[in-house]
Amino acid sequence: MYSYGDKGADSQSMVVNVQYPPTIKTLSQQDIVEGRALFVTCQATPRNPNSTTFYWIKVDNPGFRQNGLSLQVPNIQRTSSGTYRCTAENIYINGEKGQDSQTMVVNVLYPPTLITMSRRNIIEGRDLSVYCTATPGNPTSTTFYWTNPGFRQNGSTLQLPNIQRTSSGTYRCTTENNYNNGEKGTDSQSMIVNVQYSPTIENRSLQTVNESESVTLTRNIVSNPLSNASWYIGTQLLKTESSVQTTTLTIENTKCTDTNNYTVVASNGVGNNVTRLVELIVNCKPMPDNTNITIGVTCTTEIEFSTTIIAYPEPLYELQ
């Protein structure tokens, strides 16, 4: 203070620059369906200095790093599930770094995977039971059901007691899990059920043909698998056919002696062989059976004569 009361003064101003790191906003768990694109942005509050860099790492995979404030994973797969960390940095004037980080769980949702099922062959009348198995998805809780046109059965096991041929067809097992976003993950596999049964030969009335004409004897056979068919007269084998639905026997230039009961035998390895008589009548003029003529002479000099006449229809007889 001067003697006459004045004051001498001097001053200096100083800027205090408090530097501080960015603060990352909390990141929530990301539930995403496999195959879709993941896009998450890391956000930070104001910082000093303001210039900030961001990068992402995967906690359980040191080799993963993605620069930038957004984590982008196109066509995400289940192996990408895990914990990710976003880090934000700014550089102080003294060369130090300000830093903050937040972790985020990525939960990739995917459906269960069914194990391939093979064709089922089963004999009619037996009980069919087939178990549908799956590798769990995410989430692991799984439901199963079976379908066929006009048919649905809940549960992992398809059960068809006393199965009939009408149950042959393609059945589909479907498995589902419920994602926590309200969607469903599904997988399905189809399976052929082949009901096998023994042959049935159709029954027809007798067949008539005129002498010297050709004739084809035909019988339809219902079976699964297809049947082998054989034609007989008595024990004499006339013809064999393999794996047929319709079997035929053709006789050219028919004769009276072709009139007979023919036998069809069908077999397919399921159950017993089945047989069916096939009756053929040949319309023909009378003719003697030269192999069956009998002549007899009695002690009173009478002569007895007999023979067999082959004809159809039955002829009238007159001895001259």
C-alpha positions as protocol buffer text, in pm:
chain_id: "A"
residue {
  index: 1
  type: MET
  ca { x: 0 y: 0 z: 0 }
}
residue {
  index: 2
  type: TYR
  ca { x: 134 y: 331 z: -102 }
}
residue {
  index: 3
  type: SER
  ca { x: 179 y: 612 z: 164 }
}
residue {
  index: 4
  type: TYR
  ca { x: -90 y: 823 z: 8 }
}
residue {
  index: 5
  type: GLY
  ca { x: -335 y: 536 z: 28 }
}
residue {
  index: 6
  type: ASP
  ca { x: -324 y: 381 z: -319 }
}
residue {
  index: 7
  type: LYS
  ca { x: -261 y: 9 z: -375 }
}
residue {
  index: 8
  type: GLY
  ca { x: -34 y: -157 z: -621 }
}
residue {
  index: 9
  type: ALA
  ca { x: -175 y: -487 z: -766 }
}
residue {
  index: 10
  type: ASP
  ca { x: -105 y: -748 z: -1027 }
}
residue {
  index: 11
  type: SER
  ca { x: -299 y: -1068 z: -1122 }
}
residue {
  index: 12
  type: GLN
  ca { x: -279 y: -1371 z: -1347 }
}
residue {
  index: 13
  type: SER
  ca { x: -559 y: -1600 z: -1460 }
}
residue {
  index: 14
  type: MET
  ca { x: -518 y: -1978 z: -1491 }
}
residue {
  index: 15
  type: VAL
  ca { x: -739 y: -2229 z: -1665 }
}
residue {
  index: 16
  type: VAL
  ca { x: -796 y: -2554 z: -1478 }
}
residue {
  index: 17
  type: ASN
  ca { x: -877 y: -2829 z: -1732 }
}
residue {
  index: 18
  type: VAL
  ca { x: -1008 y: -3136 z: -1554 }
}
residue {
  index: 19
  type: GLN
  ca { x: -979 y: -3428 z: -1789 }
}
residue {
  index: 20
  type: TYR
  ca { x: -1196 y: -3733 z: -1743 }
}
residue {
  index: 21
  type: PRO
  ca { x: -1279 y: -4050 z: -1933 }
}
residue {
  index: 22
  type: PRO
  ca { x: -1595 y: -4133 z: -2127 }
}
residue {
  index: 23
  type: THR
  ca { x: -1868 y: -4322 z: -1945 }
}
residue {
  index: 24
  type: ILE
  ca { x: -2033 y: -4602 z: -2141 }
}
residue {
  index: 25
  type: LYS
  ca { x: -2403 y: -4652 z: -2101 }
}
residue {
  index: 26
  type: THR
  ca { x: -2508 y: -4993 z: -1970 }
}
residue {
  index: 27
  type: LEU
  ca { x: -2546 y: -5260 z: -2240 }
}
residue {
  index: 28
  type: SER
  ca { x: -2834 y: -5509 z: -2218 }
}
residue {
  index: 29
  type: GLN
  ca { x: -2826 y: -5877 z: -2312 }
}
residue {
  index: 30
  type: GLN
  ca { x: -2884 y: -5941 z: -2681 }
}
residue {
  index: 31
  type: ASP
  ca { x: -3104 y: -6241 z: -2767 }
}
residue {
  index: 32
  type: ILE
  ca { x: -3084 y: -6307 z: -3141 }
}
residue {
  index: 33
  type: VAL
  ca { x: -3196 y: -6590 z: -3367 }
}
residue {
  index: 34
  type: GLU
  ca { x: -2921 y: -6778 z: -3548 }
}
residue {
  index: 35
  type: GLY
  ca { x: -2865 y: -6663 z: -3905 }
}
residue {
  index: 36
  type: ARG
  ca { x: -2972 y: -6305 z: -3845 }
}
residue {
  index: 37
  type: ALA
  ca { x: -2748 y: -5996 z: -3828 }
}
residue {
  index: 38
  type: LEU
  ca { x: -2637 y: -5858 z: -3492 }
}
residue {
  index: 39
  type: PHE
  ca { x: -2589 y: -5481 z: -3472 }
}
residue {
  index: 40
  type: VAL
  ca { x: -2523 y: -5313 z: -3136 }
}
residue {
  index: 41
  type: THR
  ca { x: -2403 y: -4956 z: -3079 }
}
residue {
  index: 42
  type: CYS
  ca { x: -2189 y: -4865 z: -2781 }
}
residue {
  index: 43
  type: GLN
  ca { x: -2284 y: -4520 z: -2646 }
}
residue {
  index: 44
  type: ALA
  ca { x: -2086 y: -4298 z: -2410 }
}
residue {
  index: 45
  type: THR
  ca { x: -2164 y: -3978 z: -2216 }
}
residue {
  index: 46
  type: PRO
  ca { x: -1961 y: -3656 z: -2282 }
}
residue {
  index: 47
  type: ARG
  ca { x: -1593 y: -3670 z: -2183 }
}
residue {
  index: 48
  type: ASN
  ca { x: -1286 y: -3452 z: -2180 }
}
residue {
  index: 49
  type: PRO
  ca { x: -1117 y: -3454 z: -2417 }
}
residue {
  index: 50
  type: ASN
  ca { x: -1416 y: -3529 z: -2636 }
}
residue {
  index: 51
  type: SER
  ca { x: -1235 y: -3729 z: -2905 }
}
residue {
  index: 52
  type: THR
  ca { x: -1305 y: -4095 z: -2829 }
}
residue {
  index: 53
  type: THR
  ca { x: -1222 y: -4430 z: -2985 }
}
residue {
  index: 54
  type: PHE
  ca { x: -1425 y: -4746 z: -2939 }
}
residue {
  index: 55
  type: TYR
  ca { x: -1350 y: -5114 z: -2985 }
}
residue {
  index: 56
  type: TRP
  ca { x: -1511 y: -5448 z: -2907 }
}
residue {
  index: 57
  type: ILE
  ca { x: -1355 y: -5772 z: -2788 }
}
residue {
  index: 58
  type: LYS
  ca { x: -1499 y: -6116 z: -2707 }
}
residue {
  index: 59
  type: VAL
  ca { x: -1404 y: -6214 z: -2354 }
}
residue {
  index: 60
  type: ASP
  ca { x: -1354 y: -6584 z: -2425 }
}
residue {
  index: 61
  type: ASN
  ca { x: -1181 y: -6525 z: -2761 }
}
residue {
  index: 62
  type: PRO
  ca { x: -863 y: -6317 z: -2740 }
}
residue {
  index: 63
  type: GLY
  ca { x: -834 y: -6321 z: -3117 }
}
residue {
  index: 64
  type: PHE
  ca { x: -1157 y: -6128 z: -3168 }
}
residue {
  index: 65
  type: ARG
  ca { x: -1144 y: -5749 z: -3192 }
}
residue {
  index: 66
  type: GLN
  ca { x: -1367 y: -5514 z: -3385 }
}
residue {
  index: 67
  type: ASN
  ca { x: -1288 y: -5140 z: -3399 }
}
residue {
  index: 68
  type: GLY
  ca { x: -1565 y: -4883 z: -3394 }
}
residue {
  index: 69
  type: LEU
  ca { x: -1856 y: -4803 z: -3172 }
}
residue {
  index: 70
  type: SER
  ca { x: -2085 y: -5062 z: -3340 }
}
residue {
  index: 71
  type: LEU
  ca { x: -2053 y: -5439 z: -3303 }
}
residue {
  index: 72
  type: GLN
  ca { x: -2161 y: -5603 z: -3629 }
}
residue {
  index: 73
  type: VAL
  ca { x: -2194 y: -5979 z: -3675 }
}
residue {
  index: 74
  type: PRO
  ca { x: -2383 y: -6071 z: -3997 }
}
residue {
  index: 75
  type: ASN
  ca { x: -2538 y: -6420 z: -4023 }
}
residue {
  index: 76
  type: ILE
  ca { x: -2460 y: -6489 z: -3659 }
}
residue {
  index: 77
  type: GLN
  ca { x: -2403 y: -6850 z: -3555 }
}
residue {
  index: 78
  type: ARG
  ca { x: -2441 y: -7028 z: -3223 }
}
residue {
  index: 79
  type: THR
  ca { x: -2064 y: -7030 z: -3175 }
}
residue {
  index: 80
  type: SER
  ca { x: -2081 y: -6650 z: -3146 }
}
residue {
  index: 81
  type: SER
  ca { x: -2269 y: -6671 z: -2816 }
}
residue {
  index: 82
  type: GLY
  ca { x: -2075 y: -6528 z: -2525 }
}
residue {
  index: 83
  type: THR
  ca { x: -1970 y: -6211 z: -2344 }
}
residue {
  index: 84
  type: TYR
  ca { x: -1852 y: -5910 z: -2544 }
}
residue {
  index: 85
  type: ARG
  ca { x: -1683 y: -5599 z: -2401 }
}
residue {
  index: 86
  type: CYS
  ca { x: -1706 y: -5248 z: -2545 }
}
residue {
  index: 87
  type: THR
  ca { x: -1421 y: -5017 z: -2446 }
}
residue {
  index: 88
  type: ALA
  ca { x: -1416 y: -4639 z: -2497 }
}
residue {
  index: 89
  type: GLU
  ca { x: -1091 y: -4438 z: -2469 }
}
residue {
  index: 90
  type: ASN
  ca { x: -982 y: -4078 z: -2488 }
}
residue {
  index: 91
  type: ILE
  ca { x: -620 y: -3951 z: -2464 }
}
residue {
  index: 92
  type: TYR
  ca { x: -530 y: -3690 z: -2205 }
}
residue {
  index: 93
  type: ILE
  ca { x: -288 y: -3410 z: -2279 }
}
residue {
  index: 94
  type: ASN
  ca { x: -21 y: -3577 z: -2070 }
}
residue {
  index: 95
  type: GLY
  ca { x: -41 y: -3889 z: -2287 }
}
residue {
  index: 96
  type: GLU
  ca { x: -238 y: -4095 z: -2045 }
}
residue {
  index: 97
  type: LYS
  ca { x: -563 y: -4259 z: -2147 }
}
residue {
  index: 98
  type: GLY
  ca { x: -906 y: -4225 z: -2001 }
}
residue {
  index: 99
  type: GLN
  ca { x: -1101 y: -4549 z: -2033 }
}
residue {
  index: 100
  type: ASP
  ca { x: -1434 y: -4711 z: -1954 }
}
residue {
  index: 101
  type: SER
  ca { x: -1583 y: -5044 z: -2059 }
}
residue {
  index: 102
  type: GLN
  ca { x: -1907 y: -5238 z: -2037 }
}
residue {
  index: 103
  type: THR
  ca { x: -1977 y: -5605 z: -2099 }
}
residue {
  index: 104
  type: MET
  ca { x: -2274 y: -5745 z: -2288 }
}
residue {
  index: 105
  type: VAL
  ca { x: -2401 y: -6102 z: -2320 }
}
residue {
  index: 106
  type: VAL
  ca { x: -2494 y: -6223 z: -2669 }
}
residue {
  index: 107
  type: ASN
  ca { x: -2733 y: -6520 z: -2653 }
}
residue {
  index: 108
  type: VAL
  ca { x: -2777 y: -6686 z: -2994 }
}
residue {
  index: 109
  type: LEU
  ca { x: -3109 y: -6873 z: -3013 }
}
residue {
  index: 110
  type: TYR
  ca { x: -3134 y: -7181 z: -3233 }
}
residue {
  index: 111
  type: PRO
  ca { x: -3370 y: -7475 z: -3280 }
}
residue {
  index: 112
  type: PRO
  ca { x: -3318 y: -7836 z: -3175 }
}
residue {
  index: 113
  type: THR
  ca { x: -3177 y: -8066 z: -3444 }
}
residue {
  index: 114
  type: LEU
  ca { x: -3348 y: -8397 z: -3515 }
}
residue {
  index: 115
  type: ILE
  ca { x: -3149 y: -8713 z: -3576 }
}
residue {
  index: 116
  type: THR
  ca { x: -3223 y: -8866 z: -3918 }
}
residue {
  index: 117
  type: MET
  ca { x: -3477 y: -9148 z: -3912 }
}
residue {
  index: 118
  type: SER
  ca { x: -3478 y: -9449 z: -4145 }
}
residue {
  index: 119
  type: ARG
  ca { x: -3766 y: -9618 z: -4328 }
}
residue {
  index: 120
  type: ARG
  ca { x: -3967 y: -9857 z: -4109 }
}
residue {
  index: 121
  type: ASN
  ca { x: -4097 y: -10185 z: -4252 }
}
residue {
  index: 122
  type: ILE
  ca { x: -4354 y: -10356 z: -4031 }
}
residue {
  index: 123
  type: ILE
  ca { x: -4590 y: -10650 z: -4078 }
}
residue {
  index: 124
  type: GLU
  ca { x: -4961 y: -10574 z: -4063 }
}
residue {
  index: 125
  type: GLY
  ca { x: -5116 y: -10638 z: -3724 }
}
residue {
  index: 126
  type: ARG
  ca { x: -4803 y: -10566 z: -3522 }
}
residue {
  index: 127
  type: ASP
  ca { x: -4737 y: -10263 z: -3299 }
}
residue {
  index: 128
  type: LEU
  ca { x: -4524 y: -9978 z: -3432 }
}
residue {
  index: 129
  type: SER
  ca { x: -4324 y: -9765 z: -3189 }
}
residue {
  index: 130
  type: VAL
  ca { x: -4069 y: -9511 z: -3317 }
}
residue {
  index: 131
  type: TYR
  ca { x: -3876 y: -9267 z: -3098 }
}
residue {
  index: 132
  type: CYS
  ca { x: -3785 y: -8924 z: -3233 }
}
residue {
  index: 133
  type: THR
  ca { x: -3461 y: -8788 z: -3085 }
}
residue {
  index: 134
  type: ALA
  ca { x: -3304 y: -8444 z: -3112 }
}
residue {
  index: 135
  type: THR
  ca { x: -2995 y: -8254 z: -3012 }
}
residue {
  index: 136
  type: PRO
  ca { x: -3120 y: -7974 z: -2783 }
}
residue {
  index: 137
  type: GLY
  ca { x: -3133 y: -7619 z: -2911 }
}
residue {
  index: 138
  type: ASN
  ca { x: -3122 y: -7292 z: -2719 }
}
residue {
  index: 139
  type: PRO
  ca { x: -3331 y: -7278 z: -2508 }
}
residue {
  index: 140
  type: THR
  ca { x: -3307 y: -7650 z: -2433 }
}
residue {
  index: 141
  type: SER
  ca { x: -3673 y: -7711 z: -2339 }
}
residue {
  index: 142
  type: THR
  ca { x: -3819 y: -7903 z: -2633 }
}
residue {
  index: 143
  type: THR
  ca { x: -4158 y: -8035 z: -2747 }
}
residue {
  index: 144
  type: PHE
  ca { x: -4229 y: -8302 z: -3011 }
}
residue {
  index: 145
  type: TYR
  ca { x: -4523 y: -8403 z: -3226 }
}
residue {
  index: 146
  type: TRP
  ca { x: -4592 y: -8637 z: -3522 }
}
residue {
  index: 147
  type: THR
  ca { x: -4808 y: -8558 z: -3823 }
}
residue {
  index: 148
  type: ASN
  ca { x: -4948 y: -8731 z: -4128 }
}
residue {
  index: 149
  type: PRO
  ca { x: -5232 y: -8600 z: -4349 }
}
residue {
  index: 150
  type: GLY
  ca { x: -5531 y: -8588 z: -4112 }
}
residue {
  index: 151
  type: PHE
  ca { x: -5323 y: -8720 z: -3822 }
}
residue {
  index: 152
  type: ARG
  ca { x: -5140 y: -8566 z: -3525 }
}
residue {
  index: 153
  type: GLN
  ca { x: -4987 y: -8733 z: -3220 }
}
residue {
  index: 154
  type: ASN
  ca { x: -4811 y: -8533 z: -2949 }
}
residue {
  index: 155
  type: GLY
  ca { x: -4491 y: -8657 z: -2790 }
}
residue {
  index: 156
  type: SER
  ca { x: -4158 y: -8787 z: -2911 }
}
residue {
  index: 157
  type: THR
  ca { x: -4279 y: -9147 z: -2965 }
}
residue {
  index: 158
  type: LEU
  ca { x: -4500 y: -9246 z: -3259 }
}
residue {
  index: 159
  type: GLN
  ca { x: -4723 y: -9535 z: -3145 }
}
residue {
  index: 160
  type: LEU
  ca { x: -4949 y: -9725 z: -3385 }
}
residue {
  index: 161
  type: PRO
  ca { x: -5078 y: -10047 z: -3223 }
}
residue {
  index: 162
  type: ASN
  ca { x: -5218 y: -10324 z: -3446 }
}
residue {
  index: 163
  type: ILE
  ca { x: -5105 y: -10134 z: -3753 }
}
residue {
  index: 164
  type: GLN
  ca { x: -5299 y: -10179 z: -4076 }
}
residue {
  index: 165
  type: ARG
  ca { x: -5202 y: -10132 z: -4439 }
}
residue {
  index: 166
  type: THR
  ca { x: -5398 y: -9806 z: -4454 }
}
residue {
  index: 167
  type: SER
  ca { x: -5142 y: -9660 z: -4211 }
}
residue {
  index: 168
  type: SER
  ca { x: -4862 y: -9684 z: -4468 }
}
residue {
  index: 169
  type: GLY
  ca { x: -4725 y: -9345 z: -4567 }
}
residue {
  index: 170
  type: THR
  ca { x: -4491 y: -9062 z: -4472 }
}
residue {
  index: 171
  type: TYR
  ca { x: -4491 y: -8943 z: -4113 }
}
residue {
  index: 172
  type: ARG
  ca { x: -4317 y: -8624 z: -4000 }
}
residue {
  index: 173
  type: CYS
  ca { x: -4166 y: -8565 z: -3657 }
}
residue {
  index: 174
  type: THR
  ca { x: -4142 y: -8197 z: -3562 }
}
residue {
  index: 175
  type: THR
  ca { x: -3953 y: -8059 z: -3264 }
}
residue {
  index: 176
  type: GLU
  ca { x: -3984 y: -7705 z: -3129 }
}
residue {
  index: 177
  type: ASN
  ca { x: -3839 y: -7475 z: -2868 }
}
residue {
  index: 178
  type: ASN
  ca { x: -3977 y: -7137 z: -2767 }
}
residue {
  index: 179
  type: TYR
  ca { x: -3748 y: -6836 z: -2795 }
}
residue {
  index: 180
  type: ASN
  ca { x: -3782 y: -6566 z: -2532 }
}
residue {
  index: 181
  type: ASN
  ca { x: -3879 y: -6318 z: -2805 }
}
residue {
  index: 182
  type: GLY
  ca { x: -4199 y: -6512 z: -2869 }
}
residue {
  index: 183
  type: GLU
  ca { x: -4076 y: -6690 z: -3182 }
}
residue {
  index: 184
  type: LYS
  ca { x: -4028 y: -7066 z: -3219 }
}
residue {
  index: 185
  type: GLY
  ca { x: -3735 y: -7269 z: -3338 }
}
residue {
  index: 186
  type: THR
  ca { x: -3837 y: -7578 z: -3533 }
}
residue {
  index: 187
  type: ASP
  ca { x: -3685 y: -7877 z: -3707 }
}
residue {
  index: 188
  type: SER
  ca { x: -3856 y: -8172 z: -3870 }
}
residue {
  index: 189
  type: GLN
  ca { x: -3771 y: -8507 z: -4028 }
}
residue {
  index: 190
  type: SER
  ca { x: -3990 y: -8732 z: -4240 }
}
residue {
  index: 191
  type: MET
  ca { x: -4002 y: -9111 z: -4214 }
}
residue {
  index: 192
  type: ILE
  ca { x: -4168 y: -9367 z: -4440 }
}
residue {
  index: 193
  type: VAL
  ca { x: -4380 y: -9637 z: -4272 }
}
residue {
  index: 194
  type: ASN
  ca { x: -4419 y: -9938 z: -4501 }
}
residue {
  index: 195
  type: VAL
  ca { x: -4684 y: -10183 z: -4379 }
}
residue {
  index: 196
  type: GLN
  ca { x: -4625 y: -10527 z: -4532 }
}
residue {
  index: 197
  type: TYR
  ca { x: -4898 y: -10789 z: -4572 }
}
residue {
  index: 198
  type: SER
  ca { x: -4946 y: -11132 z: -4729 }
}
residue {
  index: 199
  type: PRO
  ca { x: -5104 y: -11182 z: -5075 }
}
residue {
  index: 200
  type: THR
  ca { x: -5473 y: -11193 z: -5159 }
}
residue {
  index: 201
  type: ILE
  ca { x: -5571 y: -11336 z: -5500 }
}
residue {
  index: 202
  type: GLU
  ca { x: -5893 y: -11206 z: -5648 }
}
residue {
  index: 203
  type: ASN
  ca { x: -6174 y: -11451 z: -5703 }
}
residue {
  index: 204
  type: ARG
  ca { x: -6348 y: -11460 z: -6042 }
}
residue {
  index: 205
  type: SER
  ca { x: -6615 y: -11676 z: -6198 }
}
residue {
  index: 206
  type: LEU
  ca { x: -6518 y: -11956 z: -6437 }
}
residue {
  index: 207
  type: GLN
  ca { x: -6395 y: -11861 z: -6780 }
}
residue {
  index: 208
  type: THR
  ca { x: -6534 y: -12009 z: -7102 }
}
residue {
  index: 209
  type: VAL
  ca { x: -6372 y: -12015 z: -7446 }
}
residue {
  index: 210
  type: ASN
  ca { x: -6450 y: -12179 z: -7776 }
}
residue {
  index: 211
  type: GLU
  ca { x: -6230 y: -12456 z: -7905 }
}
residue {
  index: 212
  type: SER
  ca { x: -5923 y: -12344 z: -8107 }
}
residue {
  index: 213
  type: GLU
  ca { x: -5942 y: -11991 z: -7971 }
}
residue {
  index: 214
  type: SER
  ca { x: -5669 y: -11850 z: -7746 }
}
residue {
  index: 215
  type: VAL
  ca { x: -5746 y: -11753 z: -7387 }
}
residue {
  index: 216
  type: THR
  ca { x: -5561 y: -11559 z: -7118 }
}
residue {
  index: 217
  type: LEU
  ca { x: -5637 y: -11644 z: -6759 }
}
residue {
  index: 218
  type: THR
  ca { x: -5578 y: -11338 z: -6537 }
}
residue {
  index: 219
  type: ARG
  ca { x: -5576 y: -11283 z: -6163 }
}
residue {
  index: 220
  type: ASN
  ca { x: -5488 y: -10967 z: -5970 }
}
residue {
  index: 221
  type: ILE
  ca { x: -5281 y: -11006 z: -5655 }
}
residue {
  index: 222
  type: VAL
  ca { x: -5290 y: -10755 z: -5369 }
}
residue {
  index: 223
  type: SER
  ca { x: -4978 y: -10771 z: -5151 }
}
residue {
  index: 224
  type: ASN
  ca { x: -4685 y: -10577 z: -5011 }
}
residue {
  index: 225
  type: PRO
  ca { x: -4418 y: -10644 z: -5117 }
}
residue {
  index: 226
  type: LEU
  ca { x: -4515 y: -10769 z: -5463 }
}
residue {
  index: 227
  type: SER
  ca { x: -4567 y: -11143 z: -5496 }
}
residue {
  index: 228
  type: ASN
  ca { x: -4418 y: -11424 z: -5696 }
}
residue {
  index: 229
  type: ALA
  ca { x: -4690 y: -11620 z: -5876 }
}
residue {
  index: 230
  type: SER
  ca { x: -4696 y: -11976 z: -6011 }
}
residue {
  index: 231
  type: TRP
  ca { x: -4955 y: -12160 z: -6224 }
}
residue {
  index: 232
  type: TYR
  ca { x: -5021 y: -12533 z: -6187 }
}
residue {
  index: 233
  type: ILE
  ca { x: -5236 y: -12814 z: -6321 }
}
residue {
  index: 234
  type: GLY
  ca { x: -5234 y: -13057 z: -6034 }
}
residue {
  index: 235
  type: THR
  ca { x: -4868 y: -13078 z: -5937 }
}
residue {
  index: 236
  type: GLN
  ca { x: -4742 y: -12982 z: -6283 }
}
residue {
  index: 237
  type: LEU
  ca { x: -4580 y: -12637 z: -6286 }
}
residue {
  index: 238
  type: LEU
  ca { x: -4684 y: -12438 z: -6595 }
}
residue {
  index: 239
  type: LYS
  ca { x: -4541 y: -12090 z: -6536 }
}
residue {
  index: 240
  type: THR
  ca { x: -4372 y: -11869 z: -6277 }
}
residue {
  index: 241
  type: GLU
  ca { x: -4364 y: -11488 z: -6257 }
}
residue {
  index: 242
  type: SER
  ca { x: -4169 y: -11266 z: -6015 }
}
residue {
  index: 243
  type: SER
  ca { x: -4284 y: -10953 z: -5830 }
}
residue {
  index: 244
  type: VAL
  ca { x: -4618 y: -10900 z: -6000 }
}
residue {
  index: 245
  type: GLN
  ca { x: -4951 y: -10738 z: -5925 }
}
residue {
  index: 246
  type: THR
  ca { x: -5126 y: -10922 z: -6207 }
}
residue {
  index: 247
  type: THR
  ca { x: -5046 y: -11275 z: -6314 }
}
residue {
  index: 248
  type: THR
  ca { x: -5154 y: -11432 z: -6643 }
}
residue {
  index: 249
  type: LEU
  ca { x: -5152 y: -11769 z: -6815 }
}
residue {
  index: 250
  type: THR
  ca { x: -5213 y: -11775 z: -7192 }
}
residue {
  index: 251
  type: ILE
  ca { x: -5324 y: -12089 z: -7376 }
}
residue {
  index: 252
  type: GLU
  ca { x: -5310 y: -12077 z: -7756 }
}
residue {
  index: 253
  type: ASN
  ca { x: -5538 y: -12285 z: -7980 }
}
residue {
  index: 254
  type: THR
  ca { x: -5740 y: -12431 z: -7694 }
}
residue {
  index: 255
  type: LYS
  ca { x: -5855 y: -12792 z: -7699 }
}
residue {
  index: 256
  type: CYS
  ca { x: -6119 y: -12985 z: -7510 }
}
residue {
  index: 257
  type: THR
  ca { x: -5849 y: -13130 z: -7290 }
}
residue {
  index: 258
  type: ASP
  ca { x: -5757 y: -12779 z: -7172 }
}
residue {
  index: 259
  type: THR
  ca { x: -6079 y: -12776 z: -6970 }
}
residue {
  index: 260
  type: ASN
  ca { x: -5946 y: -12792 z: -6613 }
}
residue {
  index: 261
  type: ASN
  ca { x: -5908 y: -12634 z: -6272 }
}
residue {
  index: 262
  type: TYR
  ca { x: -5584 y: -12439 z: -6275 }
}
residue {
  index: 263
  type: THR
  ca { x: -5416 y: -12331 z: -5951 }
}
residue {
  index: 264
  type: VAL
  ca { x: -5245 y: -11998 z: -5885 }
}
residue {
  index: 265
  type: VAL
  ca { x: -5000 y: -11988 z: -5593 }
}
residue {
  index: 266
  type: ALA
  ca { x: -4878 y: -11648 z: -5465 }
}
residue {
  index: 267
  type: SER
  ca { x: -4605 y: -11577 z: -5209 }
}
residue {
  index: 268
  type: ASN
  ca { x: -4415 y: -11268 z: -5092 }
}
residue {
  index: 269
  type: GLY
  ca { x: -4238 y: -11385 z: -4778 }
}
residue {
  index: 270
  type: VAL
  ca { x: -4503 y: -11241 z: -4546 }
}
residue {
  index: 271
  type: GLY
  ca { x: -4722 y: -11506 z: -4388 }
}
residue {
  index: 272
  type: ASN
  ca { x: -4817 y: -11825 z: -4573 }
}
residue {
  index: 273
  type: ASN
  ca { x: -4850 y: -11890 z: -4945 }
}
residue {
  index: 274
  type: VAL
  ca { x: -5203 y: -11844 z: -5079 }
}
residue {
  index: 275
  type: THR
  ca { x: -5376 y: -12034 z: -5358 }
}
residue {
  index: 276
  type: ARG
  ca { x: -5675 y: -11978 z: -5584 }
}
residue {
  index: 277
  type: LEU
  ca { x: -5850 y: -12218 z: -5826 }
}
residue {
  index: 278
  type: VAL
  ca { x: -5906 y: -12085 z: -6176 }
}
residue {
  index: 279
  type: GLU
  ca { x: -6167 y: -12281 z: -6371 }
}
residue {
  index: 280
  type: LEU
  ca { x: -6149 y: -12295 z: -6752 }
}
residue {
  index: 281
  type: ILE
  ca { x: -6409 y: -12455 z: -6976 }
}
residue {
  index: 282
  type: VAL
  ca { x: -6348 y: -12505 z: -7348 }
}
residue {
  index: 283
  type: ASN
  ca { x: -6661 y: -12532 z: -7562 }
}
residue {
  index: 284
  type: CYS
  ca { x: -6584 y: -12814 z: -7804 }
}
residue {
  index: 285
  type: LYS
  ca { x: -6752 y: -13073 z: -8024 }
}
residue {
  index: 286
  type: PRO
  ca { x: -6770 y: -13428 z: -7889 }
}
residue {
  index: 287
  type: MET
  ca { x: -6465 y: -13646 z: -7935 }
}
residue {
  index: 288
  type: PRO
  ca { x: -6385 y: -13990 z: -7792 }
}
residue {
  index: 289
  type: ASP
  ca { x: -6111 y: -14037 z: -7543 }
}
residue {
  index: 290
  type: ASN
  ca { x: -5904 y: -14290 z: -7732 }
}
residue {
  index: 291
  type: THR
  ca { x: -5717 y: -14378 z: -7419 }
}
residue {
  index: 292
  type: ASN
  ca { x: -6026 y: -14501 z: -7241 }
}
residue {
  index: 293
  type: ILE
  ca { x: -6217 y: -14755 z: -7454 }
}
residue {
  index: 294
  type: THR
  ca { x: -6351 y: -15074 z: -7295 }
}
residue {
  index: 295
  type: ILE
  ca { x: -6488 y: -15381 z: -7480 }
}
residue {
  index: 296
  type: GLY
  ca { x: -6628 y: -15676 z: -7292 }
}
residue {
  index: 297
  type: VAL
  ca { x: -6774 y: -16012 z: -7409 }
}
residue {
  index: 298
  type: THR
  ca { x: -7006 y: -16204 z: -7178 }
}
residue {
  index: 299
  type: CYS
  ca { x: -7065 y: -16577 z: -7168 }
}
residue {
  index: 300
  type: THR
  ca { x: -7399 y: -16523 z: -7343 }
}
residue {
  index: 301
  type: THR
  ca { x: -7217 y: -16373 z: -7639 }
}
residue {
  index: 302
  type: GLU
  ca { x: -7330 y: -16021 z: -7552 }
}
residue {
  index: 303
  type: ILE
  ca { x: -7085 y: -15744 z: -7620 }
}
residue {
  index: 304
  type: GLU
  ca { x: -7038 y: -15454 z: -7383 }
}
residue {
  index: 305
  type: PHE
  ca { x: -6873 y: -15140 z: -7518 }
}
residue {
  index: 306
  type: SER
  ca { x: -6789 y: -14822 z: -7331 }
}
residue {
  index: 307
  type: THR
  ca { x: -6584 y: -14512 z: -7399 }
}
residue {
  index: 308
  type: THR
  ca { x: -6541 y: -14161 z: -7262 }
}
residue {
  index: 309
  type: ILE
  ca { x: -6663 y: -13872 z: -7471 }
}
residue {
  index: 310
  type: ILE
  ca { x: -6499 y: -13536 z: -7424 }
}
residue {
  index: 311
  type: ALA
  ca { x: -6725 y: -13242 z: -7500 }
}
residue {
  index: 312
  type: TYR
  ca { x: -6878 y: -12928 z: -7361 }
}
residue {
  index: 313
  type: PRO
  ca { x: -7163 y: -12874 z: -7317 }
}
residue {
  index: 314
  type: GLU
  ca { x: -7255 y: -13233 z: -7236 }
}
residue {
  index: 315
  type: PRO
  ca { x: -7367 y: -13409 z: -7559 }
}
residue {
  index: 316
  type: LEU
  ca { x: -7664 y: -13640 z: -7627 }
}
residue {
  index: 317
  type: TYR
  ca { x: -7570 y: -14000 z: -7697 }
}
residue {
  index: 318
  type: GLU
  ca { x: -7704 y: -14235 z: -7970 }
}
residue {
  index: 319
  type: LEU
  ca { x: -7550 y: -14576 z: -8048 }
}
residue {
  index: 320
  type: GLN
  ca { x: -7574 y: -14676 z: -8415 }
}
